[in-house]
Amino acid sequence: MQGTSPQLATRTLIDTLLGVYTYLALEWLFLVTKPSFFTVLGWPERITIVATAALPLLVGGLLAWLLLLLISRLLLAVIKKPCGNILLPLPLTLICTALVTLLVDNFTYTLTGLGIASTSGGSALIYSAAICILAAAIFRKLVRRYTTPRNTPNPSPQVVLVMLIMCSGAAALHTLLSATQVSSTSLAGLENTQKYNVLFFATDGVQSEYISGYGYPEITTPNLDAMMDESLVFHAAISNSGRTTGSTVSMLNGKYPATTKVIFPPHTLMGADAFQHLPAMLRASGYMVFQESIRYYADGPDLNMREGFDYANMRHIDNTSVRGFSGQARIAFAQTSHFNKKIWERLSDRVLHLSGVKPMSQAFQSVTGGTTAKIYGRRDRQRIDSATAFIREATQPFFMHLHLMNTHCCSFKPISRHFSGHLHKRRPKNREAFFLDTVVDSDRYFGEVIAALKATGNYDKTIIVYSSDHTLGWQVQRPMPLVIKLPEGRAVGHVDSTVQLIDVMPTVLEVLGHSLPAWVEGVSLINGTRDPLRRVFSVDGIAKARVKGVKARITQLIGAGPPTYGVATGVMTVCQRWYSLDFSSGELTMGSMDDHPSPCEEKHLPDSIQGRAELTAHFTSRGFTLPTELLESED
């Protein structure tokens, strides 16, 4: 065979591009049949994503093939030997090797718990050698295929490829034309020329009654108590979600969980929601954005918060949304980019694991290590050390989101033993004492962050928000701590009216001098009249199950997509009264917060019929489909 024949070139190019489609289709099938970000999407949107996802990969495959074609021609000119039949099958060899490796690894890990993620040392070398042998076998078979002449040309592959490319192009055009425009996330043009730093400090699962500054009879939070004297202190702050994921996202984007459909894994932000959040707005305005939280449940990049973080949980973040696109196209193809990112991570994580560069378990960092409990991941000590180092080294305005986990229910393992020192066993009746000591530990860490701000001269020019994500026991019917310290003592005092976490983001924007975007559902908590009867809507109970993660079991939603997106119970709070609606039975439960600081007159509170109607309207207006009998009972 002299040179690279047109037949060889054509066959290898068509097979390579068809290989791209095959790889994408099988990866799409894997993700679409398991809990993933696809769960909340309809089938037309799912198919559109995989169709448009093929285009950048086709370009990559074409460029690789062209490069190898050029090399084969150069080698022919230099060494006078044809190399096309050796070089041109290489891209397809890599595609087939990756595909077979993923299929086998998914099967063995699901069936037996053994796979690339469970290898180390010698076993990783064996896996690597097996993959190399597989690649060699595939390569040999392809070379044999392409060196065997065809008697009759087969036009079918060409026809299939042309049809697939046309479908991809049509899907991309439809996506671009139908995308919703996202308003600007930049803070440019602020009336306030001072760019205040912003710190969100949260400790997991703590209600305000355990905070000494809120009235607990013994000292649990001396550092927070000291800051409360120069802050706005909210005594009836309600979380919008009983779970960390929904609560964290709602605080960062000012939207109800029912609006974004981000309640709990595998939910992630999709479409325009992926760009509409405080970290993206601040980063677009020149802020450095830092996060130390917990992977899988409360990590911004994992939750698809696009273009919002420079650093998150031990990794620097690539904020390129869609390479080669800008403006409307950047937003239109965000979901496609998210899909391509996920399939790239599924492959690259395995390669990095086998090469010893990065353990594959890092994608589930929160559930793979930590001596305090498997779910905690990094110790809070490590999170704080990372955060204080960042503060000391910061050379520009920054946004920092810290979420500590030592107070997370329920196997509390405190460092300090003030309340539990006399107890030797962590029995249920002793749980509160151990929990209180973790609150003390968290406050000590908070004090270290405050000390770092003061040492660097940043304390007086930082907006500090202290909160939790939900109360102990994952409930939303009890107040949680919310303390906001504004720079230069701009607003100080105690607030008794009911507020919610989605109000935090618009409050920060007002302090920074920015008008609220139309998509924000919260309201600013400063310089405004507060309605004591304002409705607070929350997601409470969820349908969940424990599933196998990497080296540990993790919790995932059951039925994470339509009609109820895994939500079992919705809650509305009006002043001191709460209304809890069970989505499966239709039962409405009502109760009151006995310790509400400013209760309203009963005659002004909704009755059960009105409470049911308002709760139903909140969720159905946001795309939830509730059982027919529940809607009929509303009538």
C-alpha positions as CSV (number, residue, x, y, z in Angstrom):
1,M,0.0,0.0,0.0
2,Q,1.7,3.2,-1.2
3,G,1.1,6.4,0.8
4,T,-2.3,7.0,2.4
5,S,-5.0,6.0,0.0
6,P,-8.2,8.0,-0.2
7,Q,-10.1,4.9,0.8
8,L,-8.0,4.4,3.9
9,A,-8.3,8.1,4.8
10,T,-12.1,8.1,4.3
11,R,-12.7,4.9,6.2
12,T,-10.6,5.9,9.3
13,L,-12.2,9.4,9.4
14,I,-15.7,8.1,9.2
15,D,-15.1,5.4,11.8
16,T,-13.4,7.9,14.1
17,L,-16.3,10.3,14.0
18,L,-18.8,7.5,14.4
19,G,-16.7,6.3,17.4
20,V,-17.2,9.7,19.0
21,Y,-21.0,9.4,18.6
22,T,-20.9,5.8,20.0
23,Y,-18.8,6.9,23.0
24,L,-21.1,9.8,23.7
25,A,-24.3,7.7,23.3
26,L,-23.1,5.1,25.8
27,E,-21.9,7.6,28.3
28,W,-25.2,9.5,28.0
29,L,-27.1,6.2,28.5
30,F,-25.1,5.6,31.7
31,L,-25.9,9.0,33.1
32,V,-29.5,9.2,32.0
33,T,-30.3,5.8,33.6
34,K,-28.9,6.7,37.0
35,P,-29.5,9.6,39.4
36,S,-27.6,12.5,37.8
37,F,-28.2,16.1,36.7
38,F,-30.3,14.7,33.8
39,T,-32.9,13.5,36.3
40,V,-34.7,16.9,36.4
41,L,-34.8,17.3,32.6
42,G,-37.4,16.1,30.1
43,W,-36.5,13.7,27.4
44,P,-36.4,16.3,24.6
45,E,-33.8,18.3,26.6
46,R,-31.8,15.2,27.4
47,I,-31.6,14.2,23.7
48,T,-30.7,17.8,22.7
49,I,-27.8,17.9,25.1
50,V,-26.2,14.7,23.8
51,A,-26.7,15.9,20.2
52,T,-25.0,19.2,20.8
53,A,-22.3,17.7,23.0
54,A,-21.1,15.8,20.0
55,L,-20.0,18.9,18.1
56,P,-16.9,19.9,20.1
57,L,-15.8,16.3,20.4
58,L,-16.2,15.8,16.6
59,V,-14.0,18.9,16.1
60,G,-11.4,17.4,18.5
61,G,-11.5,14.0,16.7
62,L,-11.2,15.6,13.3
63,L,-8.2,17.7,14.4
64,A,-6.5,14.7,15.9
65,W,-7.1,12.7,12.7
66,L,-5.9,15.6,10.5
67,L,-2.7,15.9,12.6
68,L,-2.0,12.2,12.2
69,L,-2.7,12.4,8.5
70,L,-0.2,15.2,8.2
71,I,2.4,13.3,10.2
72,S,1.9,10.2,8.0
73,R,2.5,12.3,4.9
74,L,5.7,13.9,6.3
75,L,7.0,10.4,7.3
76,L,6.3,9.1,3.8
77,A,8.4,12.0,2.4
78,V,11.2,11.5,4.9
79,I,11.5,7.7,5.3
80,K,9.8,6.7,2.1
81,K,7.5,4.3,4.0
82,P,3.7,4.5,4.3
83,C,2.5,5.0,7.9
84,G,-1.1,6.0,7.4
85,N,-2.4,2.5,8.3
86,I,-0.5,2.7,11.6
87,L,-1.2,6.3,12.6
88,L,-4.8,7.0,11.4
89,P,-6.4,4.2,13.5
90,L,-4.9,5.7,16.7
91,P,-7.8,8.1,17.6
92,L,-10.4,5.3,17.2
93,T,-8.1,3.0,19.3
94,L,-8.2,5.5,22.1
95,I,-12.0,6.0,21.9
96,C,-12.6,2.2,21.9
97,T,-10.2,1.6,24.7
98,A,-11.8,4.3,26.8
99,L,-15.3,3.0,26.1
100,V,-14.5,-0.6,26.9
101,T,-12.6,0.4,30.1
102,L,-15.6,2.4,31.3
103,L,-18.1,-0.2,30.5
104,V,-16.1,-3.0,32.3
105,D,-15.2,-0.7,35.2
106,N,-18.9,0.4,35.7
107,F,-20.0,-3.3,35.6
108,T,-17.4,-4.7,38.0
109,Y,-17.7,-1.8,40.5
110,T,-21.5,-2.0,40.5
111,L,-21.6,-5.8,40.8
112,T,-18.7,-6.5,43.2
113,G,-17.4,-3.2,44.5
114,L,-14.1,-3.8,42.7
115,G,-12.9,-1.4,40.0
116,I,-10.3,1.3,39.3
117,A,-11.5,3.4,42.3
118,S,-10.6,0.5,44.6
119,T,-7.1,-0.1,43.3
120,S,-3.8,1.1,44.7
121,G,-0.1,0.3,44.3
122,G,0.3,-3.1,42.7
123,S,-3.4,-3.6,41.8
124,A,-3.3,-0.2,40.0
125,L,-0.3,-1.4,37.9
126,I,-2.2,-4.6,37.0
127,Y,-5.2,-2.5,35.9
128,S,-2.9,-0.2,33.9
129,A,-1.2,-3.2,32.2
130,A,-4.6,-4.7,31.4
131,I,-5.8,-1.5,29.8
132,C,-2.6,-1.3,27.7
133,I,-3.1,-4.9,26.5
134,L,-6.7,-4.0,25.6
135,A,-5.5,-1.0,23.6
136,A,-2.9,-3.1,21.8
137,A,-5.5,-5.7,20.9
138,I,-8.0,-3.1,19.6
139,F,-5.2,-1.3,17.6
140,R,-4.1,-4.6,16.0
141,K,-7.7,-5.4,15.0
142,L,-8.2,-2.0,13.5
143,V,-4.9,-2.1,11.5
144,R,-5.9,-5.5,10.2
145,R,-9.3,-4.1,9.3
146,Y,-7.9,-1.2,7.4
147,T,-5.3,-3.2,5.5
148,T,-7.9,-5.6,4.2
149,P,-9.2,-4.2,0.9
150,R,-12.9,-3.8,0.4
151,N,-14.4,-5.3,-2.7
152,T,-17.6,-3.2,-2.6
153,P,-17.8,0.2,-1.0
154,N,-20.4,0.5,1.7
155,P,-22.1,3.9,1.8
156,S,-24.1,3.2,4.9
157,P,-21.6,4.6,7.5
158,Q,-21.3,7.9,5.5
159,V,-25.1,8.3,5.4
160,V,-25.4,7.6,9.1
161,L,-22.6,10.1,9.9
162,V,-24.1,12.8,7.8
163,M,-27.5,12.3,9.4
164,L,-26.0,12.5,12.9
165,I,-24.0,15.6,12.1
166,M,-27.1,17.3,10.7
167,C,-29.1,16.4,13.8
168,S,-26.3,17.8,16.0
169,G,-26.3,21.0,14.0
170,A,-30.0,21.4,14.2
171,A,-30.0,20.7,17.9
172,A,-27.3,23.3,18.5
173,L,-29.2,25.9,16.4
174,H,-32.4,25.2,18.3
175,T,-30.6,25.5,21.6
176,L,-29.0,28.8,20.7
177,L,-32.3,30.4,19.4
178,S,-34.4,29.2,22.3
179,A,-32.1,30.0,25.1
180,T,-33.2,32.5,27.8
181,Q,-31.0,35.6,28.1
182,V,-29.3,35.9,31.5
183,S,-29.0,39.4,33.0
184,S,-25.5,40.7,33.6
185,T,-23.8,39.3,36.7
186,S,-21.3,42.1,36.9
187,L,-21.3,44.7,39.8
188,A,-19.8,47.3,37.5
189,G,-21.0,50.8,38.1
190,L,-21.7,50.5,41.8
191,E,-22.5,53.7,43.7
192,N,-20.3,52.3,46.5
193,T,-16.7,52.4,45.2
194,Q,-15.5,50.5,48.2
195,K,-15.4,46.8,47.4
196,Y,-16.1,45.2,50.8
197,N,-14.9,41.7,51.4
198,V,-17.7,39.1,52.0
199,L,-17.5,36.2,54.4
200,F,-20.2,33.6,54.8
201,F,-19.5,31.4,57.8
202,A,-21.9,28.5,58.5
203,T,-21.8,25.6,60.9
204,D,-23.9,22.6,60.1
205,G,-27.2,21.8,61.7
206,V,-27.4,24.3,64.6
207,Q,-30.5,26.1,65.8
208,S,-30.2,29.4,67.5
209,E,-31.4,28.1,70.9
210,Y,-27.9,26.6,71.4
211,I,-26.1,29.8,70.8
212,S,-25.3,31.7,74.1
213,G,-25.8,35.0,72.3
214,Y,-29.3,34.0,71.6
215,G,-30.0,33.1,75.2
216,Y,-28.5,29.7,75.9
217,P,-27.8,29.7,79.7
218,E,-24.1,28.7,79.4
219,I,-21.4,30.2,77.2
220,T,-21.1,28.2,74.0
221,T,-20.1,30.9,71.4
222,P,-18.1,33.7,73.0
223,N,-16.5,34.9,69.7
224,L,-19.9,35.1,68.0
225,D,-21.4,36.8,71.0
226,A,-18.8,39.5,70.9
227,M,-19.5,40.2,67.2
228,M,-23.3,40.3,67.9
229,D,-22.9,43.6,69.8
230,E,-22.0,45.3,66.5
231,S,-24.2,43.3,64.1
232,L,-27.8,42.8,63.0
233,V,-29.1,39.8,64.9
234,F,-32.1,38.0,63.5
235,H,-34.1,36.0,66.1
236,A,-36.6,34.3,63.8
237,A,-34.4,33.2,60.8
238,I,-35.8,30.2,58.9
239,S,-34.0,28.0,56.5
240,N,-35.5,27.4,53.0
241,S,-34.4,23.8,53.1
242,G,-34.0,21.1,55.7
243,R,-31.0,19.8,53.8
244,T,-27.6,21.3,53.2
245,T,-27.6,21.3,49.4
246,G,-30.9,23.2,49.0
247,S,-30.1,25.5,51.9
248,T,-26.6,26.4,50.7
249,V,-27.7,27.1,47.1
250,S,-30.7,29.2,48.2
251,M,-28.4,31.4,50.4
252,L,-25.9,31.9,47.6
253,N,-28.5,32.7,44.8
254,G,-31.4,34.2,46.6
255,K,-33.9,31.8,45.0
256,Y,-36.3,29.2,46.5
257,P,-35.2,25.6,46.2
258,A,-38.5,24.9,44.5
259,T,-37.5,27.4,41.8
260,T,-34.1,26.0,40.9
261,K,-35.1,22.3,41.7
262,V,-31.8,22.0,43.6
263,I,-32.8,20.2,46.8
264,F,-30.3,17.4,47.3
265,P,-27.9,15.3,45.2
266,P,-28.1,14.5,42.3
267,H,-29.6,17.9,41.7
268,T,-27.4,20.6,40.2
269,L,-28.1,24.1,38.8
270,M,-29.2,24.0,35.2
271,G,-29.7,26.6,32.5
272,A,-29.8,30.2,33.5
273,D,-29.7,29.3,37.2
274,A,-26.2,28.0,36.8
275,F,-25.0,31.6,36.1
276,Q,-27.3,33.5,38.5
277,H,-25.7,33.5,42.0
278,L,-23.6,35.8,44.2
279,P,-20.2,34.1,43.7
280,A,-20.5,34.7,39.9
281,M,-21.5,38.3,40.4
282,L,-18.6,39.1,42.7
283,R,-16.0,37.2,40.7
284,A,-17.1,39.1,37.5
285,S,-16.4,42.3,39.5
286,G,-12.8,41.4,40.4
287,Y,-13.3,39.4,43.6
288,M,-11.3,36.3,44.4
289,V,-13.9,33.6,45.4
290,F,-12.9,30.9,47.9
291,Q,-14.9,28.0,49.3
292,E,-14.3,25.4,52.0
293,S,-17.4,23.3,52.5
294,I,-18.2,19.6,51.8
295,R,-17.9,17.9,48.4
296,Y,-21.0,16.3,46.9
297,Y,-23.5,18.1,49.2
298,A,-22.4,21.7,49.2
299,D,-19.6,22.4,46.8
300,G,-20.3,25.2,44.3
301,P,-18.6,23.7,41.2
302,D,-20.1,20.3,41.9
303,L,-23.5,22.0,42.0
304,N,-22.7,23.6,38.6
305,M,-22.4,27.2,39.9
306,R,-20.7,28.4,36.7
307,E,-17.9,31.0,36.7
308,G,-18.2,31.6,40.4
309,F,-15.2,30.1,42.2
310,D,-11.4,30.5,41.9
311,Y,-10.8,27.8,44.6
312,A,-13.2,25.3,46.1
313,N,-12.3,22.5,48.5
314,M,-8.7,21.8,47.7
315,R,-8.8,22.5,44.0
316,H,-8.4,25.5,41.7
317,I,-11.3,25.9,39.4
318,D,-11.3,26.3,35.6
319,N,-14.0,28.9,35.0
320,T,-14.2,28.6,31.3
321,S,-17.9,27.9,30.7
322,V,-17.9,26.9,27.0
323,R,-14.6,27.3,25.2
324,G,-14.9,29.3,22.0
325,F,-18.3,30.8,23.0
326,S,-19.4,34.0,24.6
327,G,-22.5,36.0,25.3
328,Q,-25.8,34.2,24.6
329,A,-24.0,31.1,23.3
330,R,-22.1,30.7,26.5
331,I,-25.4,30.4,28.4
332,A,-27.2,28.4,25.8
333,F,-24.6,25.6,25.8
334,A,-24.0,25.6,29.5
335,Q,-25.9,22.3,30.0
336,T,-24.0,20.7,27.1
337,S,-20.8,21.9,28.6
338,H,-21.8,20.4,32.0
339,F,-22.4,17.0,30.3
340,N,-19.1,17.1,28.5
341,K,-17.4,18.0,31.8
342,K,-19.0,15.0,33.5
343,I,-18.0,12.5,30.9
344,W,-14.5,14.0,30.8
345,E,-14.2,13.6,34.6
346,R,-15.4,10.0,34.4
347,L,-12.4,9.2,32.2
348,S,-9.8,11.6,33.5
349,D,-10.4,10.7,37.1
350,R,-9.6,7.0,36.3
351,V,-6.5,7.9,34.4
352,L,-5.2,10.2,37.2
353,H,-6.0,7.5,39.8
354,L,-4.2,4.7,37.9
355,S,-1.2,7.0,37.3
356,G,-1.0,7.9,41.0
357,V,-1.5,11.6,40.5
358,K,-4.9,12.0,42.2
359,P,-7.1,9.5,44.0
360,M,-10.3,8.9,42.2
361,S,-12.2,9.2,45.4
362,Q,-11.7,13.0,45.3
363,A,-15.0,13.4,43.4
364,F,-16.6,12.1,46.6
365,Q,-14.1,13.7,49.0
366,S,-16.8,14.4,51.6
367,V,-17.5,10.7,52.1
368,T,-14.2,9.0,51.8
369,G,-12.1,10.1,54.7
370,G,-11.8,12.1,57.9
371,T,-11.4,10.5,61.3
372,T,-14.4,12.3,62.8
373,A,-16.9,10.6,60.6
374,K,-17.0,9.4,57.0
375,I,-19.4,12.0,55.8
376,Y,-17.2,14.9,57.1
377,G,-14.3,14.5,54.7
378,R,-11.7,17.1,55.7
379,R,-11.5,18.1,59.3
380,D,-12.7,21.5,60.2
381,R,-9.2,22.2,61.4
382,Q,-8.0,21.8,57.9
383,R,-10.7,24.0,56.5
384,I,-9.9,26.8,58.8
385,D,-6.2,26.6,58.2
386,S,-6.8,26.8,54.5
387,A,-9.2,29.8,55.0
388,T,-6.9,31.8,57.3
389,A,-4.0,31.2,54.9
390,F,-6.1,32.6,52.1
391,I,-7.0,35.7,54.1
392,R,-3.4,36.4,54.9
393,E,-2.4,36.1,51.3
394,A,-5.3,37.9,49.7
395,T,-4.3,40.8,47.5
396,Q,-7.7,41.8,46.2
397,P,-11.3,41.9,47.5
398,F,-12.6,38.4,48.3
399,F,-15.7,36.4,48.9
400,M,-15.3,33.4,51.2
401,H,-17.8,30.7,51.9
402,L,-17.0,28.5,54.9
403,H,-19.2,25.6,56.0
404,L,-18.0,23.6,59.0
405,M,-19.1,20.0,59.6
406,N,-18.2,19.0,63.1
407,T,-21.7,20.0,64.4
408,H,-23.3,17.7,61.8
409,C,-25.7,15.2,63.3
410,C,-25.3,12.8,64.9
411,S,-22.0,11.1,65.9
412,F,-20.5,14.2,67.5
413,K,-16.8,14.0,68.2
414,P,-15.7,17.3,69.8
415,I,-12.2,18.5,70.5
416,S,-13.2,20.5,73.6
417,R,-15.0,18.5,76.4
418,H,-16.5,21.3,78.6
419,F,-20.1,19.9,78.5
420,S,-19.2,16.2,77.9
421,G,-16.0,15.8,79.9
422,H,-17.7,13.7,82.6
423,L,-19.4,11.4,80.0
424,H,-17.6,8.4,78.7
425,K,-20.1,7.0,76.2
426,R,-22.0,8.7,73.4
427,R,-25.4,7.4,74.3
428,P,-28.5,9.1,72.8
429,K,-29.3,10.7,76.2
430,N,-25.8,12.2,76.3
431,R,-26.0,13.5,72.7
432,E,-26.7,17.1,73.5
433,A,-23.6,17.5,75.7
434,F,-21.3,16.3,72.9
435,F,-23.2,18.4,70.4
436,L,-22.7,21.5,72.6
437,D,-19.0,20.9,72.7
438,T,-18.8,20.8,68.9
439,V,-20.6,24.2,68.9
440,V,-17.9,25.5,71.1
441,D,-15.3,24.1,68.7
442,S,-17.0,25.8,65.8
443,D,-17.0,29.1,67.6
444,R,-13.3,28.8,68.3
445,Y,-12.7,28.3,64.6
446,F,-14.9,31.3,63.9
447,G,-12.7,33.3,66.3
448,E,-9.6,32.3,64.4
449,V,-11.1,33.6,61.1
450,I,-12.1,36.9,62.8
451,A,-8.6,37.2,64.2
452,A,-7.1,36.6,60.7
453,L,-9.4,39.4,59.3
454,K,-8.3,41.8,62.1
455,A,-4.6,40.9,61.7
456,T,-4.8,41.8,58.0
457,G,-6.8,44.9,58.4
458,N,-9.9,43.4,56.7
459,Y,-12.3,43.1,59.7
460,D,-13.8,46.6,59.3
461,K,-14.2,46.3,55.6
462,T,-15.8,42.8,55.5
463,I,-19.5,41.9,55.4
464,I,-19.7,38.9,57.8
465,V,-22.7,36.5,57.7
466,Y,-22.9,33.9,60.4
467,S,-25.6,31.2,59.9
468,S,-26.4,27.5,59.7
469,D,-28.0,25.5,57.0
470,H,-30.8,24.0,59.0
471,T,-31.5,23.0,62.6
472,L,-30.4,19.9,64.5
473,G,-32.4,17.0,63.0
474,W,-32.8,18.6,59.5
475,Q,-35.9,20.6,60.3
476,V,-37.1,24.0,59.2
477,Q,-39.7,24.6,61.9
478,R,-37.2,26.1,64.4
479,P,-35.2,29.4,64.1
480,M,-31.5,29.1,63.2
481,P,-28.8,31.7,63.8
482,L,-28.4,34.5,61.4
483,V,-26.0,37.4,62.3
484,I,-24.9,39.9,59.8
485,K,-22.1,42.4,60.6
486,L,-21.8,45.3,58.1
487,P,-18.7,47.4,57.6
488,E,-18.4,50.5,59.6
489,G,-21.3,49.7,61.9
490,R,-23.8,50.5,59.1
491,A,-26.7,48.7,60.8
492,V,-26.8,47.3,64.3
493,G,-29.7,45.8,66.3
494,H,-32.0,42.9,67.0
495,V,-34.7,41.9,64.5
496,D,-37.7,39.8,65.7
497,S,-39.7,39.4,62.5
498,T,-39.4,36.2,60.5
499,V,-36.7,36.2,57.7
500,Q,-35.2,33.5,55.5
501,L,-31.9,32.4,54.0
502,I,-32.8,33.6,50.5
503,D,-32.7,37.2,52.0
504,V,-28.9,37.0,52.7
505,M,-27.8,37.4,49.0
506,P,-29.9,40.5,48.3
507,T,-28.8,42.0,51.6
508,V,-25.2,41.7,50.6
509,L,-26.0,43.2,47.2
510,E,-27.6,46.2,48.8
511,V,-24.7,46.9,51.0
512,L,-22.4,46.7,47.9
513,G,-24.7,49.3,46.3
514,H,-26.1,47.0,43.6
515,S,-29.7,46.9,42.5
516,L,-31.4,43.5,42.8
517,P,-31.6,41.4,39.6
518,A,-35.1,40.4,38.6
519,W,-34.5,36.8,39.3
520,V,-33.8,37.3,43.0
521,E,-36.7,36.1,45.2
522,G,-35.4,37.2,48.5
523,V,-35.4,40.7,49.9
524,S,-32.8,42.9,51.5
525,L,-32.9,42.8,55.3
526,I,-31.7,46.4,55.8
527,N,-33.3,49.8,55.2
528,G,-36.7,48.4,54.6
529,T,-40.1,47.7,56.3
530,R,-40.5,44.1,57.3
531,D,-43.8,42.4,56.9
532,P,-44.5,40.3,60.0
533,L,-46.8,38.1,58.0
534,R,-44.4,37.5,55.1
535,R,-44.6,33.9,53.9
536,V,-41.5,31.8,54.1
537,F,-41.5,28.6,52.0
538,S,-39.2,25.7,52.6
539,V,-38.5,22.2,51.5
540,D,-38.5,19.9,54.5
541,G,-38.9,16.2,54.1
542,I,-37.3,14.3,51.2
543,A,-37.6,10.8,49.7
544,K,-34.1,9.4,50.2
545,A,-32.1,6.3,50.2
546,R,-28.5,5.2,51.1
547,V,-26.5,4.2,48.1
548,K,-22.9,3.1,47.6
549,G,-20.4,5.8,46.9
550,V,-16.6,5.6,46.7
551,K,-15.5,3.9,50.0
552,A,-18.6,5.0,51.8
553,R,-22.4,5.0,51.6
554,I,-24.0,8.3,50.6
555,T,-27.6,9.6,50.6
556,Q,-29.4,10.3,47.3
557,L,-32.9,11.3,46.5
558,I,-35.5,8.8,45.3
559,G,-37.5,10.2,42.4
560,A,-35.2,13.2,42.0
561,G,-37.1,14.3,38.8
562,P,-40.7,15.2,38.0
563,P,-43.3,15.3,39.4
564,T,-42.0,16.3,42.9
565,Y,-38.2,16.2,42.4
566,G,-37.8,14.1,45.5
567,V,-39.6,16.4,47.8
568,A,-41.8,14.7,50.4
569,T,-42.9,17.7,52.5
570,G,-43.3,21.4,51.8
571,V,-43.5,23.9,54.7
572,M,-44.8,27.4,54.9
573,T,-44.0,29.6,57.9
574,V,-46.0,32.7,58.7
575,C,-44.8,34.5,61.8
576,Q,-44.9,31.9,64.6
577,R,-47.1,29.4,62.8
578,W,-45.9,26.7,60.4
579,Y,-47.8,24.6,57.9
580,S,-46.4,21.3,56.7
581,L,-47.9,19.6,53.6
582,D,-47.2,15.9,52.9
583,F,-47.1,15.5,49.1
584,S,-48.0,11.8,49.1
585,S,-50.9,11.8,51.6
586,G,-52.1,15.3,51.3
587,E,-52.1,15.7,55.0
588,L,-51.6,19.2,56.4
589,T,-49.9,19.6,59.8
590,M,-49.9,22.8,61.7
591,G,-47.8,24.0,64.6
592,S,-46.3,27.0,66.3
593,M,-42.8,28.1,67.4
594,D,-43.5,28.7,71.1
595,D,-40.4,30.8,71.5
596,H,-41.0,33.1,68.5
597,P,-39.8,36.6,69.7
598,S,-42.7,38.5,68.2
599,P,-45.8,36.3,67.7
600,C,-48.7,37.6,65.6
601,E,-52.4,37.6,66.5
602,E,-54.1,34.4,65.6
603,K,-56.7,36.2,63.6
604,H,-54.1,37.4,61.1
605,L,-52.6,34.0,60.5
606,P,-53.9,31.7,57.6
607,D,-56.2,28.9,58.5
608,S,-55.6,25.3,57.3
609,I,-57.5,25.8,54.1
610,Q,-55.6,28.9,53.1
611,G,-52.3,27.4,54.3
612,R,-52.8,24.3,52.1
613,A,-53.8,26.6,49.1
614,E,-50.7,28.8,49.4
615,L,-48.3,25.9,49.8
616,T,-49.8,24.1,46.8
617,A,-49.6,27.2,44.7
618,H,-46.0,27.8,45.6
619,F,-44.9,24.4,44.4
620,T,-47.2,24.0,41.4
621,S,-46.3,27.4,40.0
622,R,-42.7,26.3,40.0
623,G,-43.3,23.1,37.9
624,F,-44.1,20.6,40.6
625,T,-47.0,18.3,39.9
626,L,-48.8,17.3,43.1
627,P,-51.2,14.4,43.4
628,T,-54.6,15.0,41.9
629,E,-56.4,14.2,45.2
630,L,-54.3,16.9,46.9
631,L,-55.3,19.5,44.3
632,E,-58.9,18.5,44.6
633,S,-58.8,18.8,48.4
634,E,-57.6,22.4,47.8
635,D,-60.8,23.1,46.0
